[in-house]
Amino acid sequence: MYTPVTDQPIETIEKEAIPTLQFAHDDVLAHDQPARDRRRNDAERACRLGNAYHGKLDIFFQNAEGKILRVQTAVWGSHQEYLTLKSGIMLPLRAVLGFDFY
């Protein structure tokens, strides 16, 4: 189970709101190679879960203002730089802090 360490409340948003958000150009895990490797593996696992079982999970990510958000959705594709969510919505992998599988 993944939960980001933060003192601010984590807002849950609908996946349809993601295209309206701005994201930083730098990776939120820029200084943590093991965490980036884990994120890549979890992204592939999330994609398998979404395609095989249509399973949902929580994705924690950070917008350009530094606000931590959560979306509950299925992942349809995991690419080098983006996740493709249900309904074709794209989320930059560099913004993802972690995944909570349930």
N, CA, C and O atoms as CSV, one atom per row, in Angstrom:
chain,resi,resn,atom,element,x,y,z
A,1,MET,N,N,0.840,-1.175,0.000
A,1,MET,CA,C,0.000,0.000,0.000
A,1,MET,C,C,0.890,1.244,0.000
A,1,MET,O,O,1.799,1.364,0.821
A,2,TYR,N,N,0.624,2.151,-0.912
A,2,TYR,CA,C,1.416,3.374,-1.019
A,2,TYR,C,C,0.555,4.559,-0.582
A,2,TYR,O,O,-0.585,4.708,-1.022
A,3,THR,N,N,1.107,5.383,0.272
A,3,THR,CA,C,0.504,6.661,0.643
A,3,THR,C,C,1.625,7.676,0.754
A,3,THR,O,O,2.566,7.475,1.521
A,4,PRO,N,N,1.539,8.773,-0.006
A,4,PRO,CA,C,2.607,9.774,0.068
A,4,PRO,C,C,2.679,10.434,1.441
A,4,PRO,O,O,1.667,10.625,2.115
A,5,VAL,N,N,3.881,10.770,1.827
A,5,VAL,CA,C,4.098,11.481,3.086
A,5,VAL,C,C,3.905,12.967,2.806
A,5,VAL,O,O,4.658,13.574,2.043
A,6,THR,N,N,2.889,13.537,3.432
A,6,THR,CA,C,2.591,14.947,3.230
A,6,THR,C,C,1.798,15.479,4.412
A,6,THR,O,O,1.103,14.726,5.093
A,7,ASP,N,N,1.904,16.758,4.647
A,7,ASP,CA,C,1.113,17.375,5.708
A,7,ASP,C,C,-0.116,18.092,5.137
A,7,ASP,O,O,-0.911,18.664,5.882
A,8,GLN,N,N,-0.260,18.054,3.828
A,8,GLN,CA,C,-1.418,18.668,3.193
A,8,GLN,C,C,-2.465,17.605,2.866
A,8,GLN,O,O,-2.118,16.437,2.690
A,9,PRO,N,N,-3.732,17.985,2.783
A,9,PRO,CA,C,-4.755,17.003,2.412
A,9,PRO,C,C,-4.559,16.570,0.953
A,9,PRO,O,O,-4.130,17.357,0.110
A,10,ILE,N,N,-4.879,15.318,0.681
A,10,ILE,CA,C,-4.757,14.784,-0.671
A,10,ILE,C,C,-6.150,14.765,-1.285
A,10,ILE,O,O,-7.043,14.060,-0.816
A,11,GLU,N,N,-6.317,15.549,-2.339
A,11,GLU,CA,C,-7.610,15.655,-3.003
A,11,GLU,C,C,-7.758,14.529,-4.028
A,11,GLU,O,O,-6.839,14.260,-4.801
A,12,THR,N,N,-8.920,13.875,-4.028
A,12,THR,CA,C,-9.241,12.876,-5.042
A,12,THR,C,C,-9.989,13.580,-6.160
A,12,THR,O,O,-10.989,14.259,-5.926
A,13,ILE,N,N,-9.493,13.410,-7.377
A,13,ILE,CA,C,-10.123,14.049,-8.527
A,13,ILE,C,C,-10.616,12.986,-9.501
A,13,ILE,O,O,-10.207,11.827,-9.432
A,14,GLU,N,N,-11.483,13.387,-10.392
A,14,GLU,CA,C,-11.942,12.515,-11.471
A,14,GLU,C,C,-10.894,12.523,-12.578
A,14,GLU,O,O,-10.229,13.533,-12.805
A,15,LYS,N,N,-10.754,11.412,-13.253
A,15,LYS,CA,C,-9.747,11.324,-14.310
A,15,LYS,C,C,-9.994,12.335,-15.431
A,15,LYS,O,O,-9.053,12.753,-16.106
A,16,GLU,N,N,-11.238,12.724,-15.629
A,16,GLU,CA,C,-11.575,13.689,-16.674
A,16,GLU,C,C,-10.989,15.074,-16.396
A,16,GLU,O,O,-10.912,15.899,-17.307
A,17,ALA,N,N,-10.579,15.343,-15.162
A,17,ALA,CA,C,-9.973,16.633,-14.812
A,17,ALA,C,C,-8.480,16.688,-15.144
A,17,ALA,O,O,-7.902,17.774,-15.185
A,18,ILE,N,N,-7.857,15.554,-15.378
A,18,ILE,CA,C,-6.408,15.513,-15.605
A,18,ILE,C,C,-5.960,16.364,-16.795
A,18,ILE,O,O,-4.955,17.064,-16.675
A,19,PRO,N,N,-6.658,16.340,-17.941
A,19,PRO,CA,C,-6.194,17.173,-19.067
A,19,PRO,C,C,-6.180,18.669,-18.781
A,19,PRO,O,O,-5.521,19.419,-19.501
A,20,THR,N,N,-6.883,19.120,-17.758
A,20,THR,CA,C,-6.903,20.549,-17.431
A,20,THR,C,C,-5.753,20.950,-16.514
A,20,THR,O,O,-5.558,22.140,-16.265
A,21,LEU,N,N,-4.988,19.987,-16.006
A,21,LEU,CA,C,-3.916,20.259,-15.058
A,21,LEU,C,C,-2.605,20.575,-15.761
A,21,LEU,O,O,-2.373,20.162,-16.897
A,22,GLN,N,N,-1.758,21.312,-15.067
A,22,GLN,CA,C,-0.394,21.596,-15.516
A,22,GLN,C,C,0.562,20.735,-14.698
A,22,GLN,O,O,0.333,20.506,-13.510
A,23,PHE,N,N,1.638,20.257,-15.333
A,23,PHE,CA,C,2.616,19.420,-14.655
A,23,PHE,C,C,4.012,20.007,-14.837
A,23,PHE,O,O,4.323,20.582,-15.880
A,24,ALA,N,N,4.843,19.856,-13.818
A,24,ALA,CA,C,6.223,20.332,-13.878
A,24,ALA,C,C,6.994,19.553,-14.943
A,24,ALA,O,O,6.638,18.423,-15.277
A,25,HIS,N,N,8.034,20.155,-15.461
A,25,HIS,CA,C,8.867,19.490,-16.462
A,25,HIS,C,C,9.845,18.507,-15.819
A,25,HIS,O,O,10.319,17.580,-16.475
A,26,ASP,N,N,10.144,18.713,-14.534
A,26,ASP,CA,C,11.069,17.838,-13.821
A,26,ASP,C,C,10.314,16.674,-13.194
A,26,ASP,O,O,9.143,16.796,-12.836
A,27,ASP,N,N,10.997,15.555,-13.068
A,27,ASP,CA,C,10.419,14.362,-12.456
A,27,ASP,C,C,10.277,14.571,-10.951
A,27,ASP,O,O,11.201,15.056,-10.297
A,28,VAL,N,N,9.114,14.204,-10.401
A,28,VAL,CA,C,8.891,14.352,-8.956
A,28,VAL,C,C,9.792,13.418,-8.152
A,28,VAL,O,O,9.976,13.620,-6.952
A,29,LEU,N,N,10.354,12.400,-8.799
A,29,LEU,CA,C,11.264,11.455,-8.147
A,29,LEU,C,C,12.678,11.589,-8.710
A,29,LEU,O,O,13.422,10.609,-8.767
A,30,ALA,N,N,13.045,12.790,-9.122
A,30,ALA,CA,C,14.316,13.020,-9.817
A,30,ALA,C,C,15.535,12.531,-9.052
A,30,ALA,O,O,16.496,12.077,-9.672
A,31,HIS,N,N,15.528,12.607,-7.738
A,31,HIS,CA,C,16.719,12.273,-6.946
A,31,HIS,C,C,16.608,10.915,-6.266
A,31,HIS,O,O,17.313,10.651,-5.292
A,32,ASP,N,N,15.718,10.041,-6.773
A,32,ASP,CA,C,15.492,8.752,-6.124
A,32,ASP,C,C,15.355,7.656,-7.182
A,32,ASP,O,O,14.244,7.267,-7.544
A,33,GLN,N,N,16.498,7.160,-7.676
A,33,GLN,CA,C,16.492,6.142,-8.739
A,33,GLN,C,C,15.728,4.873,-8.334
A,33,GLN,O,O,14.959,4.361,-9.148
A,34,PRO,N,N,15.903,4.343,-7.117
A,34,PRO,CA,C,15.116,3.156,-6.745
A,34,PRO,C,C,13.603,3.410,-6.805
A,34,PRO,O,O,12.841,2.529,-7.205
A,35,ALA,N,N,13.177,4.596,-6.413
A,35,ALA,CA,C,11.745,4.931,-6.475
A,35,ALA,C,C,11.278,5.040,-7.927
A,35,ALA,O,O,10.156,4.642,-8.238
A,36,ARG,N,N,12.114,5.568,-8.818
A,36,ARG,CA,C,11.754,5.631,-10.245
A,36,ARG,C,C,11.654,4.234,-10.836
A,36,ARG,O,O,10.762,3.961,-11.639
A,37,ASP,N,N,12.564,3.345,-10.443
A,37,ASP,CA,C,12.498,1.953,-10.915
A,37,ASP,C,C,11.229,1.270,-10.414
A,37,ASP,O,O,10.566,0.550,-11.161
A,38,ARG,N,N,10.899,1.497,-9.156
A,38,ARG,CA,C,9.683,0.914,-8.576
A,38,ARG,C,C,8.443,1.465,-9.283
A,38,ARG,O,O,7.497,0.726,-9.555
A,39,ARG,N,N,8.454,2.769,-9.577
A,39,ARG,CA,C,7.326,3.383,-10.290
A,39,ARG,C,C,7.146,2.751,-11.666
A,39,ARG,O,O,6.020,2.473,-12.080
A,40,ARG,N,N,8.252,2.524,-12.376
A,40,ARG,CA,C,8.174,1.896,-13.708
A,40,ARG,C,C,7.578,0.493,-13.598
A,40,ARG,O,O,6.699,0.134,-14.382
A,41,ASN,N,N,8.045,-0.300,-12.637
A,41,ASN,CA,C,7.506,-1.655,-12.442
A,41,ASN,C,C,6.034,-1.613,-12.048
A,41,ASN,O,O,5.233,-2.401,-12.551
A,42,ASP,N,N,5.679,-0.704,-11.156
A,42,ASP,CA,C,4.284,-0.575,-10.740
A,42,ASP,C,C,3.400,-0.111,-11.889
A,42,ASP,O,O,2.244,-0.524,-11.977
A,43,ALA,N,N,3.916,0.733,-12.766
A,43,ALA,CA,C,3.152,1.188,-13.928
A,43,ALA,C,C,2.832,0.012,-14.847
A,43,ALA,O,O,1.717,-0.097,-15.355
A,44,GLU,N,N,3.804,-0.859,-15.057
A,44,GLU,CA,C,3.579,-2.054,-15.882
A,44,GLU,C,C,2.569,-2.988,-15.215
A,44,GLU,O,O,1.703,-3.551,-15.885
A,45,ARG,N,N,2.681,-3.150,-13.910
A,45,ARG,CA,C,1.733,-3.981,-13.158
A,45,ARG,C,C,0.323,-3.399,-13.237
A,45,ARG,O,O,-0.647,-4.134,-13.417
A,46,ALA,N,N,0.214,-2.084,-13.104
A,46,ALA,CA,C,-1.088,-1.415,-13.192
A,46,ALA,C,C,-1.710,-1.614,-14.569
A,46,ALA,O,O,-2.922,-1.798,-14.686
A,47,CYS,N,N,-0.892,-1.578,-15.599
A,47,CYS,CA,C,-1.373,-1.790,-16.959
A,47,CYS,C,C,-1.895,-3.221,-17.132
A,47,CYS,O,O,-2.952,-3.425,-17.728
A,48,ARG,N,N,-1.167,-4.197,-16.619
A,48,ARG,CA,C,-1.637,-5.583,-16.693
A,48,ARG,C,C,-2.952,-5.755,-15.939
A,48,ARG,O,O,-3.864,-6.430,-16.420
A,49,LEU,N,N,-3.048,-5.151,-14.770
A,49,LEU,CA,C,-4.269,-5.216,-13.967
A,49,LEU,C,C,-5.444,-4.592,-14.722
A,49,LEU,O,O,-6.541,-5.151,-14.743
A,50,GLY,N,N,-5.214,-3.456,-15.330
A,50,GLY,CA,C,-6.273,-2.760,-16.058
A,50,GLY,C,C,-6.733,-3.500,-17.287
A,50,GLY,O,O,-7.931,-3.564,-17.563
A,51,ASN,N,N,-5.787,-4.068,-18.039
A,51,ASN,CA,C,-6.149,-4.752,-19.276
A,51,ASN,C,C,-6.733,-6.137,-19.043
A,51,ASN,O,O,-7.679,-6.532,-19.725
A,52,ALA,N,N,-6.185,-6.873,-18.095
A,52,ALA,CA,C,-6.642,-8.249,-17.873
A,52,ALA,C,C,-7.923,-8.315,-17.045
A,52,ALA,O,O,-8.799,-9.137,-17.309
A,53,TYR,N,N,-8.024,-7.441,-16.040
A,53,TYR,CA,C,-9.142,-7.554,-15.092
A,53,TYR,C,C,-9.993,-6.292,-15.007
A,53,TYR,O,O,-10.966,-6.257,-14.253
A,54,HIS,N,N,-9.642,-5.255,-15.768
A,54,HIS,CA,C,-10.322,-3.962,-15.696
A,54,HIS,C,C,-10.301,-3.432,-14.263
A,54,HIS,O,O,-11.214,-2.733,-13.824
A,55,GLY,N,N,-9.224,-3.788,-13.545
A,55,GLY,CA,C,-9.082,-3.403,-12.152
A,55,GLY,C,C,-8.651,-1.961,-11.985
A,55,GLY,O,O,-7.820,-1.455,-12.739
A,56,LYS,N,N,-9.220,-1.311,-10.998
A,56,LYS,CA,C,-8.863,0.062,-10.678
A,56,LYS,C,C,-7.830,0.092,-9.561
A,56,LYS,O,O,-7.656,-0.879,-8.824
A,57,LEU,N,N,-7.154,1.221,-9.453
A,57,LEU,CA,C,-6.185,1.463,-8.406
A,57,LEU,C,C,-6.125,2.957,-8.170
A,57,LEU,O,O,-6.697,3.737,-8.932
A,58,ASP,N,N,-5.432,3.360,-7.113
A,58,ASP,CA,C,-5.203,4.778,-6.842
A,58,ASP,C,C,-3.835,5.159,-7.394
A,58,ASP,O,O,-2.848,4.455,-7.183
A,59,ILE,N,N,-3.794,6.268,-8.094
A,59,ILE,CA,C,-2.530,6.838,-8.567
A,59,ILE,C,C,-2.358,8.178,-7.854
A,59,ILE,O,O,-3.213,9.059,-7.944
A,60,PHE,N,N,-1.247,8.314,-7.151
A,60,PHE,CA,C,-0.915,9.566,-6.475
A,60,PHE,C,C,0.068,10.322,-7.364
A,60,PHE,O,O,1.073,9.766,-7.809
A,61,PHE,N,N,-0.231,11.590,-7.616
A,61,PHE,CA,C,0.643,12.384,-8.482
A,61,PHE,C,C,0.658,13.831,-8.014
A,61,PHE,O,O,-0.135,14.241,-7.167
A,62,GLN,N,N,1.581,14.589,-8.588
A,62,GLN,CA,C,1.786,15.977,-8.176
A,62,GLN,C,C,1.633,16.892,-9.382
A,62,GLN,O,O,2.178,16.618,-10.451
A,63,ASN,N,N,0.889,17.979,-9.208
A,63,ASN,CA,C,0.741,18.939,-10.299
A,63,ASN,C,C,1.877,19.965,-10.241
A,63,ASN,O,O,2.744,19.887,-9.371
A,64,ALA,N,N,1.868,20.921,-11.166
A,64,ALA,CA,C,2.955,21.907,-11.266
A,64,ALA,C,C,3.057,22.801,-10.037
A,64,ALA,O,O,4.132,23.323,-9.742
A,65,GLU,N,N,1.955,22.984,-9.318
A,65,GLU,CA,C,1.963,23.815,-8.123
A,65,GLU,C,C,2.430,23.052,-6.888
A,65,GLU,O,O,2.533,23.631,-5.807
A,66,GLY,N,N,2.713,21.765,-7.037
A,66,GLY,CA,C,3.185,20.961,-5.915
A,66,GLY,C,C,2.079,20.301,-5.120
A,66,GLY,O,O,2.352,19.665,-4.102
A,67,LYS,N,N,0.842,20.433,-5.558
A,67,LYS,CA,C,-0.294,19.818,-4.873
A,67,LYS,C,C,-0.346,18.328,-5.195
A,67,LYS,O,O,-0.231,17.929,-6.354
A,68,ILE,N,N,-0.519,17.513,-4.162
A,68,ILE,CA,C,-0.617,16.064,-4.358
A,68,ILE,C,C,-2.078,15.695,-4.554
A,68,ILE,O,O,-2.943,16.059,-3.757
A,69,LEU,N,N,-2.332,14.967,-5.627
A,69,LEU,CA,C,-3.674,14.560,-6.003
A,69,LEU,C,C,-3.744,13.044,-6.132
A,69,LEU,O,O,-2.727,12.365,-6.274
A,70,ARG,N,N,-4.976,12.529,-6.077
A,70,ARG,CA,C,-5.201,11.092,-6.252
A,70,ARG,C,C,-6.304,10.924,-7.288
A,70,ARG,O,O,-7.276,11.679,-7.309
A,71,VAL,N,N,-6.138,9.924,-8.144
A,71,VAL,CA,C,-7.181,9.541,-9.083
A,71,VAL,C,C,-7.390,8.035,-8.946
A,71,VAL,O,O,-6.430,7.274,-8.823
A,72,GLN,N,N,-8.640,7.620,-8.970
A,72,GLN,CA,C,-8.990,6.202,-8.898
A,72,GLN,C,C,-9.455,5.787,-10.285
A,72,GLN,O,O,-10.503,6.233,-10.753
A,73,THR,N,N,-8.672,4.930,-10.946
A,73,THR,CA,C,-8.963,4.592,-12.334
A,73,THR,C,C,-8.253,3.312,-12.738
A,73,THR,O,O,-7.494,2.736,-11.959
A,74,ALA,N,N,-8.505,2.877,-13.955
A,74,ALA,CA,C,-7.786,1.755,-14.555
A,74,ALA,C,C,-6.730,2.308,-15.507
A,74,ALA,O,O,-6.947,3.332,-16.155
A,75,VAL,N,N,-5.602,1.637,-15.590
A,75,VAL,CA,C,-4.524,2.016,-16.510
A,75,VAL,C,C,-4.607,1.104,-17.724
A,75,VAL,O,O,-4.576,-0.120,-17.593
A,76,TRP,N,N,-4.712,1.699,-18.898
A,76,TRP,CA,C,-4.805,0.917,-20.133
A,76,TRP,C,C,-3.455,0.786,-20.823
A,76,TRP,O,O,-3.237,-0.181,-21.554
A,77,GLY,N,N,-2.552,1.721,-20.614
A,77,GLY,CA,C,-1.260,1.650,-21.268
A,77,GLY,C,C,-0.174,2.296,-20.428
A,77,GLY,O,O,-0.404,3.295,-19.746
A,78,SER,N,N,1.018,1.706,-20.489
A,78,SER,CA,C,2.176,2.259,-19.787
A,78,SER,C,C,3.259,2.489,-20.831
A,78,SER,O,O,3.785,1.540,-21.413
A,79,HIS,N,N,3.581,3.732,-21.059
A,79,HIS,CA,C,4.556,4.120,-22.059
A,79,HIS,C,C,5.787,4.692,-21.366
A,79,HIS,O,O,5.794,4.847,-20.145
A,80,GLN,N,N,6.796,4.997,-22.110
A,80,GLN,CA,C,8.037,5.514,-21.538
A,80,GLN,C,C,7.803,6.786,-20.723
A,80,GLN,O,O,8.394,6.953,-19.656
A,81,GLU,N,N,6.946,7.681,-21.218
A,81,GLU,CA,C,6.754,8.964,-20.550
A,81,GLU,C,C,5.350,9.211,-20.030
A,81,GLU,O,O,5.141,10.171,-19.288
A,82,TYR,N,N,4.380,8.380,-20.392
A,82,TYR,CA,C,2.993,8.611,-20.008
A,82,TYR,C,C,2.296,7.320,-19.614
A,82,TYR,O,O,2.705,6.223,-19.995
A,83,LEU,N,N,1.225,7.487,-18.835
A,83,LEU,CA,C,0.265,6.425,-18.592
A,83,LEU,C,C,-0.978,6.776,-19.394
A,83,LEU,O,O,-1.389,7.936,-19.425
A,84,THR,N,N,-1.575,5.793,-20.035
A,84,THR,CA,C,-2.859,5.991,-20.683
A,84,THR,C,C,-3.912,5.399,-19.768
A,84,THR,O,O,-3.886,4.209,-19.452
A,85,LEU,N,N,-4.833,6.242,-19.349
A,85,LEU,CA,C,-5.898,5.827,-18.453
A,85,LEU,C,C,-7.152,5.520,-19.261
A,85,LEU,O,O,-7.209,5.753,-20.468
A,86,LYS,N,N,-8.140,4.998,-18.575
A,86,LYS,CA,C,-9.425,4.743,-19.205
A,86,LYS,C,C,-9.901,6.027,-19.884
A,86,LYS,O,O,-9.657,7.123,-19.380
A,87,SER,N,N,-10.562,5.898,-20.998
A,87,SER,CA,C,-11.070,7.020,-21.804
A,87,SER,C,C,-9.964,7.751,-22.550
A,87,SER,O,O,-10.190,8.858,-23.038
A,88,GLY,N,N,-8.761,7.160,-22.653
A,88,GLY,CA,C,-7.680,7.749,-23.434
A,88,GLY,C,C,-6.998,8.935,-22.793
A,88,GLY,O,O,-6.290,9.676,-23.476
A,89,ILE,N,N,-7.185,9.134,-21.521
A,89,ILE,CA,C,-6.570,10.259,-20.818
A,89,ILE,C,C,-5.110,9.937,-20.519
A,89,ILE,O,O,-4.786,8.835,-20.077
A,90,MET,N,N,-4.236,10.908,-20.764
A,90,MET,CA,C,-2.802,10.718,-20.560
A,90,MET,C,C,-2.340,11.426,-19.293
A,90,MET,O,O,-2.714,12.570,-19.033
A,91,LEU,N,N,-1.516,10.724,-18.504
A,91,LEU,CA,C,-0.926,11.277,-17.284
A,91,LEU,C,C,0.585,11.125,-17.392
A,91,LEU,O,O,1.071,10.007,-17.564
A,92,PRO,N,N,1.344,12.214,-17.297
A,92,PRO,CA,C,2.807,12.113,-17.397
A,92,PRO,C,C,3.366,11.260,-16.259
A,92,PRO,O,O,3.051,11.482,-15.090
A,93,LEU,N,N,4.190,10.290,-16.615
A,93,LEU,CA,C,4.794,9.419,-15.609
A,93,LEU,C,C,5.701,10.208,-14.665
A,93,LEU,O,O,5.858,9.832,-13.504
A,94,ARG,N,N,6.297,11.292,-15.150
A,94,ARG,CA,C,7.186,12.110,-14.310
A,94,ARG,C,C,6.447,12.765,-13.152
A,94,ARG,O,O,7.080,13.209,-12.194
A,95,ALA,N,N,5.099,12.835,-13.220
A,95,ALA,CA,C,4.295,13.443,-12.158
A,95,ALA,C,C,3.827,12.430,-11.124
A,95,ALA,O,O,3.335,12.811,-10.062
A,96,VAL,N,N,3.977,11.133,-11.427
A,96,VAL,CA,C,3.440,10.081,-10.555
A,96,VAL,C,C,4.379,9.836,-9.377
A,96,VAL,O,O,5.576,9.604,-9.547
A,97,LEU,N,N,3.796,9.894,-8.175
A,97,LEU,CA,C,4.532,9.604,-6.953
A,97,LEU,C,C,4.473,8.125,-6.613
A,97,LEU,O,O,5.452,7.560,-6.126
A,98,GLY,N,N,3.329,7.491,-6.868
A,98,GLY,CA,C,3.188,6.080,-6.560
A,98,GLY,C,C,1.790,5.573,-6.837
A,98,GLY,O,O,0.884,6.332,-7.181
A,99,PHE,N,N,1.636,4.252,-6.677
A,99,PHE,CA,C,0.386,3.555,-6.961
A,99,PHE,C,C,-0.057,2.808,-5.712
A,99,PHE,O,O,0.769,2.295,-4.957
A,100,ASP,N,N,-1.360,2.752,-5.503
A,100,ASP,CA,C,-1.921,1.951,-4.418
A,100,ASP,C,C,-2.825,0.900,-5.047
A,100,ASP,O,O,-3.904,1.214,-5.550
A,101,PHE,N,N,-2.377,-0.340,-5.014
A,101,PHE,CA,C,-3.154,-1.451,-5.565
A,101,PHE,C,C,-4.060,-1.984,-4.460
A,101,PHE,O,O,-3.614,-2.181,-3.330
A,102,TYR,N,N,-5.321,-2.214,-4.782
A,102,TYR,CA,C,-6.241,-2.771,-3.792
A,102,TYR,C,C,-7.137,-3.795,-4.394
A,102,TYR,O,O,-7.977,-4.366,-3.698
